[in-house]
Amino acid sequence: MPIYDSIGQQYTKTRVPDIRIVNKLIDLLNLPKNSIIADLGAGSGGYSRAIANQGYSIYAIEPSSVMQTQAVEHPQVRWFTGYAEAIPLPDKSVDAVMSILAIHHFSNLEIALREMHRVIKSGAIVLLTFDIRLSQKIWLYDYFPWLWEDALRFLPLNEQIKLIQSNTQRYVEAFPLMLPYDLSDLFAAAAWRRPQLYLQPEVRAGISSFALANPSLVEPGIKSLAADLSNGEWEAKYGDIRKITEIDVGYRFLRATIDK
């Protein structure tokens, strides 16, 4: 069973596409309007719909029926049930592929990359991914140290790049995603300047690392964070972070193209 069948019931409440991420995706895809883009691990279709609104046609590919049923219909978004390792599309049937914070859920990234390359005519593969090793240890990991340890299980960025190169023979570029303080898409580190949001169950439910974690790991951190926010301890220790408007905590766009 796809994991988001069990953890994705309220996904659309907190995972609202951020227009700055949408604009960066469009910039990196570098396609004329009406091009067809496959969105792998499309979830509830937030980014599919947002990019379709900019004049593109989207093939949204998602294994979870729970996620698909939350999608808002859009005339330029066509849904397919399927996995990245067996994309339900013919060879050379799309102009580009994108995947937003999903590749760490793929069961076999090498096969998925070969599938991405197979279905593209000549355009780019654009992935939003992360590598915790590129991040500074912000306050979040003091309260939830297991988040840091959990993220270390995922491939380092240079290994992700090597896998893309070896399985697609494409040229790969990396672009940092600086997280602004007011992101609408509340993925794992998005609320880095809004600690109170992590106290909300619906926010944690939209973050797979929280949603899949053992409650015995999560609850002590929640209690400690709530207490420190209440008694002023968090502000005393970490309040200076509120002076920062954007931060690099390891998120990266990867663009793989046939030519440099």
Contacts in CASP RR format, 6 or more apart in sequence:
PFRMAT RR
TARGET T0000
AUTHOR 0000-0000-0000
METHOD contacts of the structure
MODEL  1
MPIYDSIGQQYTKTRVPDIRIVNKLIDLLNLPKNSIIADLGAGSGGYSRA
IANQGYSIYAIEPSSVMQTQAVEHPQVRWFTGYAEAIPLPDKSVDAVMSI
LAIHHFSNLEIALREMHRVIKSGAIVLLTFDIRLSQKIWLYDYFPWLWED
ALRFLPLNEQIKLIQSNTQRYVEAFPLMLPYDLSDLFAAAAWRRPQLYLQ
PEVRAGISSFALANPSLVEPGIKSLAADLSNGEWEAKYGDIRKITEIDVG
YRFLRATIDK
2 63 0 8 1.000
2 64 0 8 1.000
2 65 0 8 1.000
2 66 0 8 1.000
2 67 0 8 1.000
3 64 0 8 1.000
3 105 0 8 1.000
3 208 0 8 1.000
3 212 0 8 1.000
4 11 0 8 1.000
4 43 0 8 1.000
4 63 0 8 1.000
4 64 0 8 1.000
4 66 0 8 1.000
4 67 0 8 1.000
4 208 0 8 1.000
5 64 0 8 1.000
5 65 0 8 1.000
5 66 0 8 1.000
5 67 0 8 1.000
6 66 0 8 1.000
7 205 0 8 1.000
7 206 0 8 1.000
7 208 0 8 1.000
7 211 0 8 1.000
7 212 0 8 1.000
8 64 0 8 1.000
8 66 0 8 1.000
8 67 0 8 1.000
8 70 0 8 1.000
8 205 0 8 1.000
8 206 0 8 1.000
8 211 0 8 1.000
9 66 0 8 1.000
9 205 0 8 1.000
10 202 0 8 1.000
10 205 0 8 1.000
10 206 0 8 1.000
11 43 0 8 1.000
11 44 0 8 1.000
11 67 0 8 1.000
11 70 0 8 1.000
11 205 0 8 1.000
11 206 0 8 1.000
12 44 0 8 1.000
12 46 0 8 1.000
12 70 0 8 1.000
13 202 0 8 1.000
13 206 0 8 1.000
14 186 0 8 1.000
14 202 0 8 1.000
14 203 0 8 1.000
14 205 0 8 1.000
14 206 0 8 1.000
15 44 0 8 1.000
15 46 0 8 1.000
15 185 0 8 1.000
15 186 0 8 1.000
15 187 0 8 1.000
15 206 0 8 1.000
16 46 0 8 1.000
16 184 0 8 1.000
16 185 0 8 1.000
16 186 0 8 1.000
17 46 0 8 1.000
17 47 0 8 1.000
17 49 0 8 1.000
17 50 0 8 1.000
17 184 0 8 1.000
17 185 0 8 1.000
18 183 0 8 1.000
18 184 0 8 1.000
18 185 0 8 1.000
19 50 0 8 1.000
19 184 0 8 1.000
20 180 0 8 1.000
21 47 0 8 1.000
21 100 0 8 1.000
21 128 0 8 1.000
21 177 0 8 1.000
21 185 0 8 1.000
22 47 0 8 1.000
22 50 0 8 1.000
22 51 0 8 1.000
22 54 0 8 1.000
24 175 0 8 1.000
24 177 0 8 1.000
24 253 0 8 1.000
25 47 0 8 1.000
25 51 0 8 1.000
25 98 0 8 1.000
25 100 0 8 1.000
25 126 0 8 1.000
25 128 0 8 1.000
25 253 0 8 1.000
26 51 0 8 1.000
26 54 0 8 1.000
26 56 0 8 1.000
28 124 0 8 1.000
28 126 0 8 1.000
28 175 0 8 1.000
28 253 0 8 1.000
28 255 0 8 1.000
29 35 0 8 1.000
29 37 0 8 1.000
29 96 0 8 1.000
29 98 0 8 1.000
29 123 0 8 1.000
29 124 0 8 1.000
29 126 0 8 1.000
30 124 0 8 1.000
31 37 0 8 1.000
31 56 0 8 1.000
31 95 0 8 1.000
31 96 0 8 1.000
31 123 0 8 1.000
33 54 0 8 1.000
33 55 0 8 1.000
33 56 0 8 1.000
34 55 0 8 1.000
34 56 0 8 1.000
34 57 0 8 1.000
35 56 0 8 1.000
35 57 0 8 1.000
35 95 0 8 1.000
35 96 0 8 1.000
36 56 0 8 1.000
36 57 0 8 1.000
36 58 0 8 1.000
36 59 0 8 1.000
36 93 0 8 1.000
36 94 0 8 1.000
36 95 0 8 1.000
37 51 0 8 1.000
37 56 0 8 1.000
37 57 0 8 1.000
37 58 0 8 1.000
37 59 0 8 1.000
37 94 0 8 1.000
37 95 0 8 1.000
37 96 0 8 1.000
37 97 0 8 1.000
37 98 0 8 1.000
38 58 0 8 1.000
38 59 0 8 1.000
38 61 0 8 1.000
38 87 0 8 1.000
38 89 0 8 1.000
38 94 0 8 1.000
38 96 0 8 1.000
38 97 0 8 1.000
38 98 0 8 1.000
38 116 0 8 1.000
38 119 0 8 1.000
38 120 0 8 1.000
39 45 0 8 1.000
39 47 0 8 1.000
39 48 0 8 1.000
39 51 0 8 1.000
39 58 0 8 1.000
39 59 0 8 1.000
39 60 0 8 1.000
39 61 0 8 1.000
39 97 0 8 1.000
39 98 0 8 1.000
39 99 0 8 1.000
39 100 0 8 1.000
40 61 0 8 1.000
40 84 0 8 1.000
40 87 0 8 1.000
40 97 0 8 1.000
40 98 0 8 1.000
40 99 0 8 1.000
40 102 0 8 1.000
40 112 0 8 1.000
40 116 0 8 1.000
41 61 0 8 1.000
41 62 0 8 1.000
41 63 0 8 1.000
41 84 0 8 1.000
41 99 0 8 1.000
41 100 0 8 1.000
41 102 0 8 1.000
41 105 0 8 1.000
42 48 0 8 1.000
42 58 0 8 1.000
42 60 0 8 1.000
42 61 0 8 1.000
42 62 0 8 1.000
42 67 0 8 1.000
42 79 0 8 1.000
43 60 0 8 1.000
43 62 0 8 1.000
43 64 0 8 1.000
43 67 0 8 1.000
43 68 0 8 1.000
43 71 0 8 1.000
43 102 0 8 1.000
44 67 0 8 1.000
44 68 0 8 1.000
44 70 0 8 1.000
44 71 0 8 1.000
45 60 0 8 1.000
45 62 0 8 1.000
45 67 0 8 1.000
45 71 0 8 1.000
45 72 0 8 1.000
45 77 0 8 1.000
46 71 0 8 1.000
46 72 0 8 1.000
47 98 0 8 1.000
47 100 0 8 1.000
48 58 0 8 1.000
48 60 0 8 1.000
48 71 0 8 1.000
48 74 0 8 1.000
48 77 0 8 1.000
49 58 0 8 1.000
49 71 0 8 1.000
49 72 0 8 1.000
49 74 0 8 1.000
49 77 0 8 1.000
51 58 0 8 1.000
51 98 0 8 1.000
52 58 0 8 1.000
52 74 0 8 1.000
52 76 0 8 1.000
52 77 0 8 1.000
53 74 0 8 1.000
55 76 0 8 1.000
56 76 0 8 1.000
57 76 0 8 1.000
57 77 0 8 1.000
57 78 0 8 1.000
58 74 0 8 1.000
58 76 0 8 1.000
58 77 0 8 1.000
58 78 0 8 1.000
59 78 0 8 1.000
59 80 0 8 1.000
59 89 0 8 1.000
59 94 0 8 1.000
60 71 0 8 1.000
60 77 0 8 1.000
60 78 0 8 1.000
60 79 0 8 1.000
60 80 0 8 1.000
61 80 0 8 1.000
61 81 0 8 1.000
61 82 0 8 1.000
61 84 0 8 1.000
61 87 0 8 1.000
61 88 0 8 1.000
61 89 0 8 1.000
62 68 0 8 1.000
62 79 0 8 1.000
62 80 0 8 1.000
62 81 0 8 1.000
62 82 0 8 1.000
63 81 0 8 1.000
63 82 0 8 1.000
63 83 0 8 1.000
65 81 0 8 1.000
68 79 0 8 1.000
68 81 0 8 1.000
71 77 0 8 1.000
71 79 0 8 1.000
80 88 0 8 1.000
80 89 0 8 1.000
81 88 0 8 1.000
82 88 0 8 1.000
83 106 0 8 1.000
83 107 0 8 1.000
84 99 0 8 1.000
84 102 0 8 1.000
84 103 0 8 1.000
84 106 0 8 1.000
84 112 0 8 1.000
84 115 0 8 1.000
84 116 0 8 1.000
85 106 0 8 1.000
85 107 0 8 1.000
85 108 0 8 1.000
85 111 0 8 1.000
85 112 0 8 1.000
85 115 0 8 1.000
86 115 0 8 1.000
87 115 0 8 1.000
87 116 0 8 1.000
87 118 0 8 1.000
87 119 0 8 1.000
89 119 0 8 1.000
90 119 0 8 1.000
91 118 0 8 1.000
91 119 0 8 1.000
92 118 0 8 1.000
92 119 0 8 1.000
92 120 0 8 1.000
92 121 0 8 1.000
93 119 0 8 1.000
93 121 0 8 1.000
94 119 0 8 1.000
94 120 0 8 1.000
94 121 0 8 1.000
95 120 0 8 1.000
95 121 0 8 1.000
95 122 0 8 1.000
95 123 0 8 1.000
96 120 0 8 1.000
96 123 0 8 1.000
96 124 0 8 1.000
96 125 0 8 1.000
96 126 0 8 1.000
97 116 0 8 1.000
97 119 0 8 1.000
97 120 0 8 1.000
97 124 0 8 1.000
97 125 0 8 1.000
97 126 0 8 1.000
98 125 0 8 1.000
98 126 0 8 1.000
98 127 0 8 1.000
98 128 0 8 1.000
99 116 0 8 1.000
99 126 0 8 1.000
99 127 0 8 1.000
99 128 0 8 1.000
100 127 0 8 1.000
100 128 0 8 1.000
101 128 0 8 1.000
101 129 0 8 1.000
101 130 0 8 1.000
101 187 0 8 1.000
103 109 0 8 1.000
103 112 0 8 1.000
103 127 0 8 1.000
103 129 0 8 1.000
103 160 0 8 1.000
104 129 0 8 1.000
104 130 0 8 1.000
104 154 0 8 1.000
105 208 0 8 1.000
106 112 0 8 1.000
109 155 0 8 1.000
109 160 0 8 1.000
109 163 0 8 1.000
110 163 0 8 1.000
110 167 0 8 1.000
113 125 0 8 1.000
113 163 0 8 1.000
113 164 0 8 1.000
113 167 0 8 1.000
113 168 0 8 1.000
114 167 0 8 1.000
114 168 0 8 1.000
116 125 0 8 1.000
116 168 0 8 1.000
117 125 0 8 1.000
117 167 0 8 1.000
117 168 0 8 1.000
117 169 0 8 1.000
117 170 0 8 1.000
122 258 0 8 1.000
123 257 0 8 1.000
123 258 0 8 1.000
124 255 0 8 1.000
124 256 0 8 1.000
124 257 0 8 1.000
125 164 0 8 1.000
125 168 0 8 1.000
125 170 0 8 1.000
125 254 0 8 1.000
125 255 0 8 1.000
125 256 0 8 1.000
125 257 0 8 1.000
126 253 0 8 1.000
126 254 0 8 1.000
126 255 0 8 1.000
126 256 0 8 1.000
127 253 0 8 1.000
127 254 0 8 1.000
127 256 0 8 1.000
128 177 0 8 1.000
128 251 0 8 1.000
128 252 0 8 1.000
128 253 0 8 1.000
129 157 0 8 1.000
129 160 0 8 1.000
129 251 0 8 1.000
129 252 0 8 1.000
129 253 0 8 1.000
129 254 0 8 1.000
130 151 0 8 1.000
130 154 0 8 1.000
130 249 0 8 1.000
130 250 0 8 1.000
130 251 0 8 1.000
130 252 0 8 1.000
131 154 0 8 1.000
131 155 0 8 1.000
131 156 0 8 1.000
131 157 0 8 1.000
131 160 0 8 1.000
131 250 0 8 1.000
131 252 0 8 1.000
132 148 0 8 1.000
132 151 0 8 1.000
132 152 0 8 1.000
132 154 0 8 1.000
132 250 0 8 1.000
133 152 0 8 1.000
133 156 0 8 1.000
133 157 0 8 1.000
133 250 0 8 1.000
134 157 0 8 1.000
134 248 0 8 1.000
134 250 0 8 1.000
134 252 0 8 1.000
135 189 0 8 1.000
135 248 0 8 1.000
135 249 0 8 1.000
135 250 0 8 1.000
136 247 0 8 1.000
136 248 0 8 1.000
136 249 0 8 1.000
137 148 0 8 1.000
138 189 0 8 1.000
138 192 0 8 1.000
138 241 0 8 1.000
138 247 0 8 1.000
138 249 0 8 1.000
139 195 0 8 1.000
139 234 0 8 1.000
139 237 0 8 1.000
139 238 0 8 1.000
139 241 0 8 1.000
140 147 0 8 1.000
140 189 0 8 1.000
140 192 0 8 1.000
140 195 0 8 1.000
140 198 0 8 1.000
141 147 0 8 1.000
141 148 0 8 1.000
143 198 0 8 1.000
143 221 0 8 1.000
143 224 0 8 1.000
143 225 0 8 1.000
144 217 0 8 1.000
144 218 0 8 1.000
144 221 0 8 1.000
146 213 0 8 1.000
146 217 0 8 1.000
147 188 0 8 1.000
147 209 0 8 1.000
150 209 0 8 1.000
150 213 0 8 1.000
151 209 0 8 1.000
155 163 0 8 1.000
157 174 0 8 1.000
157 252 0 8 1.000
157 254 0 8 1.000
160 254 0 8 1.000
161 172 0 8 1.000
161 174 0 8 1.000
161 254 0 8 1.000
164 170 0 8 1.000
164 172 0 8 1.000
164 254 0 8 1.000
164 256 0 8 1.000
165 171 0 8 1.000
165 172 0 8 1.000
165 256 0 8 1.000
168 256 0 8 1.000
170 256 0 8 1.000
170 257 0 8 1.000
170 258 0 8 1.000
171 256 0 8 1.000
171 257 0 8 1.000
171 258 0 8 1.000
171 259 0 8 1.000
171 260 0 8 1.000
172 254 0 8 1.000
172 255 0 8 1.000
172 256 0 8 1.000
173 254 0 8 1.000
173 255 0 8 1.000
173 257 0 8 1.000
174 252 0 8 1.000
174 253 0 8 1.000
174 254 0 8 1.000
175 252 0 8 1.000
175 253 0 8 1.000
175 254 0 8 1.000
175 255 0 8 1.000
176 248 0 8 1.000
176 250 0 8 1.000
176 251 0 8 1.000
176 252 0 8 1.000
176 253 0 8 1.000
177 250 0 8 1.000
177 251 0 8 1.000
177 252 0 8 1.000
177 253 0 8 1.000
178 246 0 8 1.000
178 247 0 8 1.000
178 248 0 8 1.000
179 189 0 8 1.000
179 190 0 8 1.000
179 192 0 8 1.000
179 246 0 8 1.000
179 247 0 8 1.000
179 248 0 8 1.000
179 249 0 8 1.000
179 251 0 8 1.000
180 245 0 8 1.000
180 246 0 8 1.000
181 192 0 8 1.000
181 193 0 8 1.000
181 194 0 8 1.000
181 244 0 8 1.000
181 245 0 8 1.000
181 246 0 8 1.000
181 247 0 8 1.000
183 190 0 8 1.000
183 191 0 8 1.000
186 197 0 8 1.000
186 203 0 8 1.000
186 206 0 8 1.000
186 207 0 8 1.000
187 207 0 8 1.000
188 207 0 8 1.000
188 209 0 8 1.000
188 210 0 8 1.000
189 249 0 8 1.000
189 251 0 8 1.000
191 197 0 8 1.000
191 198 0 8 1.000
191 203 0 8 1.000
192 241 0 8 1.000
192 247 0 8 1.000
192 249 0 8 1.000
193 241 0 8 1.000
193 242 0 8 1.000
193 244 0 8 1.000
193 247 0 8 1.000
195 225 0 8 1.000
195 229 0 8 1.000
195 234 0 8 1.000
195 238 0 8 1.000
196 229 0 8 1.000
197 203 0 8 1.000
198 204 0 8 1.000
198 222 0 8 1.000
198 225 0 8 1.000
199 222 0 8 1.000
199 225 0 8 1.000
199 226 0 8 1.000
199 229 0 8 1.000
204 210 0 8 1.000
204 211 0 8 1.000
204 218 0 8 1.000
205 211 0 8 1.000
210 218 0 8 1.000
225 234 0 8 1.000
227 233 0 8 1.000
228 234 0 8 1.000
228 237 0 8 1.000
229 235 0 8 1.000
241 247 0 8 1.000
END
